[in-house]
């Protein structure tokens, strides 16, 4: 089976929106430091670009989580594959994700992190599919709401391919 990629959001539009969101985060965290938690693997491209656009002190850590289920949907059972390296107690935490759809993984992750006593937790995503939401998750910063299509690029993959595309594209089979 071969696939093609149709551009959904251009590299220029992604860059402009990341700059805009970075400016908003800078304003919202004025006088504070923000601790970014990048959700691997897909979130790394967005997190790095976003961090460069935030003008308050930034620290960074990584988590990797996996939802278990069949091939078509998440079961809602989440496993932490890689946990944080540092404590988040007392820190203003911003979880940075590539895409949010059902909300199951992020809902679980937020509850786990709240138990670690951060000063605050907010959520930032590059892409949001709100019509797919099954768990209520408050997303504080959204770059783009997108339709329910399978997307790649800017960190998102299909079978570990296409993460390095500089734009967001739709996989067409």
C-alpha positions as CSV (number, residue, x, y, z in Angstrom):
1,X,0.0,0.0,0.0
2,X,1.5,3.3,-0.9
3,X,0.4,6.7,0.4
4,X,0.7,10.3,-0.7
5,X,0.8,13.4,1.5
6,X,-1.4,16.4,0.9
7,X,-0.3,19.6,2.6
8,X,-2.8,20.8,5.2
9,X,-0.9,23.5,7.0
10,X,2.2,25.1,5.4
11,X,5.6,25.5,7.0
12,X,5.1,29.3,7.0
13,X,1.7,29.0,8.8
14,X,3.1,26.6,11.4
15,X,6.1,29.0,12.1
16,X,3.9,32.0,12.4
17,X,1.5,30.3,14.8
18,X,4.3,28.9,17.0
19,X,5.7,32.4,17.2
20,X,2.3,33.7,18.2
21,X,1.7,31.0,20.9
22,X,5.3,31.6,22.2
23,X,4.5,35.3,22.6
24,X,1.2,34.5,24.5
25,X,3.0,32.0,26.8
26,X,5.7,34.7,27.5
27,X,2.9,37.1,28.4
28,X,1.1,34.6,30.6
29,X,4.2,33.5,32.5
30,X,5.7,37.0,32.9
31,X,7.9,37.2,36.0
32,X,8.0,33.4,36.2
33,X,9.9,30.5,34.8
34,X,8.1,27.8,32.8
35,X,9.0,24.1,32.9
36,X,8.2,22.4,29.6
37,X,7.3,18.7,29.6
38,X,7.6,17.4,26.1
39,X,5.6,14.3,25.3
40,X,7.7,12.1,23.1
41,X,8.2,11.3,20.3
42,X,5.9,13.5,18.3
43,X,6.1,16.5,20.5
44,X,9.9,17.1,20.3
45,X,9.8,19.1,17.0
46,X,7.1,21.4,18.3
47,X,8.6,21.7,21.8
48,X,12.0,22.8,20.5
49,X,10.5,25.4,18.2
50,X,8.2,26.7,20.8
51,X,10.9,27.0,23.5
52,X,12.9,29.2,21.1
53,X,9.9,31.6,21.0
54,X,9.3,31.9,24.8
55,X,11.1,34.8,26.4
56,X,10.9,33.9,30.0
57,X,13.2,31.3,31.6
58,X,12.5,27.8,30.3
59,X,13.5,24.4,31.6
60,X,12.8,21.2,29.8
61,X,12.1,17.6,30.5
62,X,10.6,14.7,28.6
63,X,8.0,11.9,29.1
64,X,7.0,9.1,26.8
65,X,3.6,7.5,27.3
66,X,1.8,4.8,25.4
67,X,-1.9,4.0,25.1
68,X,-2.7,0.4,24.7
69,X,-5.6,-0.8,22.6
70,X,-6.3,-2.3,19.2
71,X,-5.1,-0.7,15.9
72,X,-8.1,1.6,15.5
73,X,-8.5,3.1,18.9
74,X,-6.9,3.6,22.3
75,X,-8.2,1.5,25.2
76,X,-7.6,4.4,27.6
77,X,-5.0,2.3,29.5
78,X,-1.9,4.4,29.6
79,X,1.6,3.3,30.4
80,X,4.6,5.6,31.2
81,X,7.5,4.4,29.1
82,X,9.9,7.2,30.1
83,X,9.3,9.3,33.2
84,X,10.6,12.7,34.0
85,X,14.2,13.1,35.1
86,X,13.5,15.9,37.6
87,X,10.9,16.8,40.2
88,X,8.2,19.2,39.2
89,X,7.3,20.2,42.7
90,X,6.6,23.9,42.9
91,X,7.2,24.5,39.2
92,X,4.9,26.1,36.7
93,X,4.5,23.2,34.2
94,X,3.5,23.4,30.6
95,X,2.8,20.0,29.0
96,X,3.7,20.2,25.2
97,X,2.0,17.8,22.9
98,X,1.9,17.3,19.1
99,X,-1.8,16.4,18.8
100,X,-4.8,15.8,21.1
101,X,-7.7,13.8,19.9
102,X,-9.6,11.5,22.4
103,X,-7.9,13.2,25.4
104,X,-7.5,9.9,27.2
105,X,-3.7,10.0,27.4
106,X,-3.5,13.7,28.4
107,X,-6.3,13.3,31.0
108,X,-4.3,10.5,32.6
109,X,-1.0,12.3,32.4
110,X,-2.4,15.5,33.9
111,X,-3.7,13.5,36.9
112,X,-0.4,11.7,37.4
113,X,1.5,15.0,37.3
114,X,-0.9,16.9,39.6
115,X,0.1,14.3,42.3
116,X,3.7,15.6,42.1
117,X,2.7,19.0,43.4
118,X,3.6,21.5,40.7
119,X,2.7,25.1,41.2
120,X,0.5,24.9,38.1
121,X,-0.1,22.7,35.1
122,X,-1.2,24.0,31.7
123,X,-1.4,22.2,28.3
124,X,-0.2,23.3,24.9
125,X,-0.8,21.4,21.7
126,X,0.2,22.0,18.1
127,X,-2.9,20.3,16.7
128,X,-6.3,19.6,18.3
129,X,-9.2,17.4,17.1
130,X,-11.9,18.5,19.5
131,X,-14.6,16.5,17.8
132,X,-12.8,13.3,18.7
133,X,-12.7,14.1,22.4
134,X,-14.0,11.4,24.8
135,X,-12.2,12.8,27.9
136,X,-12.7,16.4,28.9
137,X,-9.2,18.0,28.8
138,X,-8.7,21.7,29.2
139,X,-6.2,22.8,26.5
140,X,-4.7,26.2,27.3
141,X,-2.8,26.8,24.0
142,X,-3.9,25.4,20.7
143,X,-2.0,26.2,17.5
144,X,-4.5,24.6,15.0
145,X,-7.9,22.9,15.3
146,X,-7.9,20.3,12.5
147,X,-10.5,18.0,10.9
148,X,-10.5,14.3,11.8
149,X,-7.9,13.2,9.2
150,X,-4.7,11.3,9.7
151,X,-1.9,13.8,9.8
152,X,1.9,13.7,9.6
153,X,4.9,16.1,9.6
154,X,6.4,18.4,12.2
155,X,7.0,15.4,14.5
156,X,3.9,13.4,13.7
157,X,4.5,10.1,11.9
158,X,2.9,7.3,10.0
159,X,4.8,4.0,10.7
160,X,7.8,6.1,11.8
161,X,7.9,8.0,8.5
162,X,7.3,11.7,7.7
163,X,8.2,13.1,11.1
164,X,10.7,15.4,9.4
165,X,8.3,17.1,7.0
166,X,8.4,20.9,7.8
167,X,4.6,21.2,7.3
168,X,1.5,19.3,8.5
169,X,0.1,16.9,5.8
170,X,-2.7,14.5,5.5
171,X,-1.9,10.9,4.6
172,X,-4.0,9.7,1.7
173,X,-3.9,6.0,0.8
